[in-house]
């Protein structure tokens, strides 16, 4: 609850707990859905098998689906929430400064 106080878009409502008795408990997906903006996203976890016969159905929960800001399925990892799903190499700028001395 204290962490939610820092989220500016939080309206003060909590989702219904996944476990009600003996004490109310929320899942990590429910809590993560509280801070995710309203987006629709489908990506794959880093351990996803690309050669699977049905890539959208995963028995290991490796297809990350976010619908309307709610985490529906999947495990969130660095690859999922990074700036891109595939890392691209950045071009290296040439070194600056004075050139090496020439030998005569």
C-alpha positions as CSV (number, residue, x, y, z in Angstrom):
1,X,0.0,0.0,0.0
2,X,2.8,2.4,0.8
3,X,4.4,1.9,-2.7
4,X,1.1,2.7,-4.3
5,X,0.9,6.0,-2.6
6,X,3.9,7.1,-4.8
7,X,2.1,6.2,-8.1
8,X,0.6,9.4,-9.4
9,X,-2.1,7.6,-11.5
10,X,-3.4,5.5,-8.6
11,X,-7.0,6.3,-7.8
12,X,-7.1,4.6,-4.4
13,X,-8.8,1.4,-5.4
14,X,-7.3,-2.0,-4.9
15,X,-8.1,-5.1,-6.9
16,X,-10.0,-8.0,-5.3
17,X,-7.3,-10.3,-3.6
18,X,-6.6,-13.6,-5.3
19,X,-6.6,-15.4,-1.9
20,X,-9.2,-14.2,0.6
21,X,-8.7,-16.6,3.6
22,X,-7.0,-16.8,6.0
23,X,-5.6,-13.3,5.1
24,X,-6.1,-11.3,1.9
25,X,-3.2,-11.9,-0.6
26,X,-2.6,-10.4,-4.0
27,X,-0.6,-11.9,-6.8
28,X,2.4,-10.2,-8.3
29,X,0.5,-9.8,-11.6
30,X,-2.2,-7.9,-9.8
31,X,0.2,-5.5,-8.2
32,X,2.2,-5.0,-11.3
33,X,-1.0,-4.2,-13.2
34,X,-1.6,-1.3,-10.8
35,X,1.5,0.6,-12.1
36,X,1.5,-0.4,-15.8
37,X,0.1,2.3,-18.0
38,X,-3.0,1.6,-20.2
39,X,-1.2,-0.2,-23.1
40,X,-1.8,-3.2,-25.2
41,X,1.4,-5.3,-25.6
42,X,2.4,-8.8,-26.7
43,X,6.0,-9.8,-26.3
44,X,8.0,-12.9,-25.3
45,X,10.0,-13.8,-22.3
46,X,13.7,-14.4,-22.8
47,X,13.3,-18.1,-22.3
48,X,10.5,-18.4,-24.9
49,X,10.9,-21.2,-27.4
50,X,10.5,-19.7,-30.9
51,X,10.3,-23.1,-32.5
52,X,7.1,-24.0,-30.6
53,X,4.2,-25.3,-32.8
54,X,1.8,-22.8,-31.3
55,X,3.8,-19.7,-30.4
56,X,0.9,-17.8,-28.8
57,X,0.1,-20.6,-26.3
58,X,2.9,-21.4,-23.9
59,X,2.8,-24.0,-21.1
60,X,5.7,-22.2,-19.3
61,X,3.9,-18.8,-19.3
62,X,6.5,-17.1,-21.6
63,X,4.1,-15.1,-23.7
64,X,3.7,-11.7,-22.0
65,X,0.3,-10.2,-22.8
66,X,-0.8,-6.8,-21.4
67,X,-4.3,-5.7,-22.4
68,X,-5.6,-2.3,-21.3
69,X,-2.8,-2.1,-18.7
70,X,-3.7,-5.4,-17.1
71,X,-1.0,-8.1,-17.1
72,X,-3.0,-11.1,-18.4
73,X,-0.2,-13.7,-18.8
74,X,3.5,-14.1,-18.9
75,X,6.6,-13.4,-16.8
76,X,8.0,-9.9,-17.1
77,X,11.8,-9.8,-17.6
78,X,14.4,-7.2,-18.8
79,X,13.8,-8.2,-22.4
80,X,10.0,-7.5,-22.0
81,X,10.2,-4.1,-20.5
82,X,13.4,-2.9,-22.1
83,X,13.6,-0.2,-24.8
84,X,13.3,-2.8,-27.5
85,X,12.8,-6.6,-27.7
86,X,15.8,-7.0,-29.9
87,X,19.0,-5.2,-29.0
88,X,20.7,-3.4,-31.9
89,X,24.4,-2.5,-31.9
90,X,25.0,1.2,-31.6
91,X,27.5,2.7,-34.1
92,X,30.8,3.6,-32.4
93,X,31.9,7.2,-33.2
94,X,35.4,7.7,-34.4
95,X,37.9,8.6,-31.6
96,X,38.5,12.4,-31.2
97,X,41.6,14.2,-30.4
98,X,44.9,14.6,-32.2
99,X,45.9,12.0,-34.7
100,X,48.8,9.7,-34.1
101,X,52.2,11.1,-35.1
102,X,53.5,10.0,-38.5
103,X,56.8,8.2,-38.9
104,X,59.2,9.5,-41.5
